[in-house]
Amino acid sequence: MNLRHALPRVPLAGGPTPLQLLPRLSAALRGPTLWCKRDDQTALAGGGNKARKLEYLMALARQQGADTVVTFGGVHSNHARMTAAAARMCGLSPVLVLTGTLPVPAVGNPLLDALLGARIVTVPDHGKGRDAAVAALRETLAAEGRRVAWIPGGGSTPLGAMGYVRALFELRAQCEAEGITPAAVWCAAGTEGTWRGLRAGAALARWPVAIEGVAVATPAERAGFGVTDEASFFSEMGELLGEALTIPAAQLIEDQVGGAYGAVTEAGVQAMAQAAQAEGLILDPVYTGKALAGLLARIVDGGYRQGEHVVFVHTGGWPGLAPKAAAIEAALAATAGVD
Ligand SMILES: Cc1ncc(COP(=O)(O)O)c(C=O)c1O
């Protein structure tokens, strides 16, 4: 595979991100040897998985001759913050269409969006109000003579997912250097671009690892995020790669959502506390805490043997802590510490 030469890419993510052994968490669980792929340390605006997708999406925006980038998300979107930063790094103007109400005072991602000077349009959850606001924005930008690149929420187009094909090859090289072949690689799944990209990468690399995705939103919410069916997504990825992909069917793990996207769960906060107290590793309540909770549940159920290796992909999200502070504190109060 020669992806890095085949498709235009703006280097935004730095890396390779570290592959870190988690010895104390592994020992405490008496299960497989756990590793963390530190994509929270990508080099863009505080880190996170979106940097890898944006390398390809910003290259496309440049090819399109854009001077402005518009993307979508919730008011606390990591993707929106990282797109705004990527736009700035490429000398383009960021515009964010955010669902919900901006917090006052600004915290977390909305505070970073303000620092990045993104133009922000807030819209209702769904329905006519949202469509009308987006149509009005389209007209305003056209009247201003702007050349706009539109990036969907989460950046999870087949092109964006190429960032995680590339990540898979990076991870495989790191695993080979460590002399391990993991039984599985785990990640959080929202718009599914990370999970699908890793799966496409594993198929392309013919690397026999299971790629497990932990859903952080209900199926209906994911449909609302614009998640499209896998068959056409993978076939478009295959066209970009110049090779048809045969990807084993896989099911997302659906039992960590906690009812709704963004809901703080006890299992998620417990996983956050375990990672922090065993390894000094800070996760977030919306994505990575839930993903690790899914992996810990699998280990407790005996899903892996001692001697096997499992990689957890830390996809970032620390700005999501502040807006959930009260719920995290409440859940922490119910959690036993290690000391
Ligand atoms: C911190 C973090 N982790 C994981 C994800 C999920 O990635 P994907 O949307 O590619 O499924 C996101 C998406 O916003 C995220 O911000």
The ligand as an SDF file (V2000), in Angstrom:
LIG
                    3D

 16 16  0  0  0  0  0  0  0  0999 V2000
  -12.5930   12.2700   20.9060 C   0  0  0  0  0  0  0  0  0  0  0  0
  -13.3210   11.5120   19.8560 C   0  0  0  0  0  0  0  0  0  0  0  0
  -13.2050   10.1760   19.8310 N   0  0  0  0  0  0  0  0  0  0  0  0
  -13.8620    9.4340   18.9380 C   0  0  0  0  0  0  0  0  0  0  0  0
  -14.6850   10.0070   18.0000 C   0  0  0  0  0  0  0  0  0  0  0  0
  -15.4210    9.1310   17.0650 C   0  0  0  0  0  0  0  0  0  0  0  0
  -14.8440    9.1230   15.8140 O   0  0  0  0  0  0  0  0  0  0  0  0
  -15.7280    8.8360   14.5430 P   0  0  0  0  0  0  0  0  0  0  0  0
  -16.6630    9.9940   14.4030 O   0  0  0  0  0  0  0  0  0  0  0  0
  -14.7650    8.7210   13.4450 O   0  0  0  0  0  0  0  0  0  0  0  0
  -16.4940    7.5920   14.7940 O   0  0  0  0  0  0  0  0  0  0  0  0
  -14.8320   11.4060   17.9650 C   0  0  0  0  0  0  0  0  0  0  0  0
  -15.7280   12.0280   16.9840 C   0  0  0  0  0  0  0  0  0  0  0  0
  -16.1190   13.1520   17.1000 O   0  0  0  0  0  0  0  0  0  0  0  0
  -14.1300   12.1790   18.9150 C   0  0  0  0  0  0  0  0  0  0  0  0
  -14.2360   13.5080   18.9460 O   0  0  0  0  0  0  0  0  0  0  0  0
  1  2  1  0
  2  3  1  0
  2 15  2  0
  3  4  2  0
  4  5  1  0
  5  6  1  0
  5 12  2  0
  6  7  1  0
  7  8  1  0
  8  9  2  0
  8 10  1  0
  8 11  1  0
 12 13  1  0
 12 15  1  0
 13 14  2  0
 15 16  1  0
M  END
$$$$
